Amino acid sequence: MTREESMRLGELREMLSRYPEDARLLFRCPDEANPLEFVGIEENGVDTVHLKFRLNVYKGRD
């Protein structure tokens, strides 16, 4: 996996450490017409957690 595909949980906690526990996380895509939807969390082995997203691509009219 590349750096863009994964990070250590400690790194994420460090990045979020200045925000209060009740702060909201927004999952956005640069293209607002194709929203990114958070689906859930899945264990992926002993030391890996998979944050699952769905990309809803608008295909327009045929």
N, C-alpha and C positions, 0 to 999 in steps of 0.2 A: 504494500500500500504506500501511496505517496503522502506527503505532508498534507495535501489538500483533502485526502480521504479519511485521515484519522488524526487524533491527538490524544494525549494522556488526560485522564479525568482530572488529575491535579492541575493541569494547565487550564482547563475549562473553569475549574473552581477558582483559580487565581484570577482569571479574567472577570469573573462574576462576583468576586469577594466584596466589592464596594457597594453592591446593590442589596437592598433589604430582601428578606425572605419572601415577601409578598409581591415583589416586582414581577411583571409579566414579561415573558419572552415572546417576541414576534418572529415568525418564520416567514420571510418575504423572499420573493423572487424579483430580480430586476425588471422582468416583464410582467406587469400587473395583470395582463390578459391571461397569463398562464400561472395561476396561483399555486404555491407550494403548501401542501397540507400535511401537518404532523399526524402520523398514524399511531405511533406507540414506541415502546422500548422492548427489545428482545435480547435475552442473553445469547451470546455467541461464543461459548466456551467459558473457561474459568475466569479469564482476565480480559474479556472483551464484551462490551455492551453495544448493541446496534440501535441507533436512533433511526426509526423508520419514517420516511416521508413519501408522499405521493405527489407527483407533478401532474396537475390537471391542465392538459394542453387543449386550448380552444382551437378547433379545426375549421370553424366557420361554415359557410354554406357550400354545398357541392355545385 
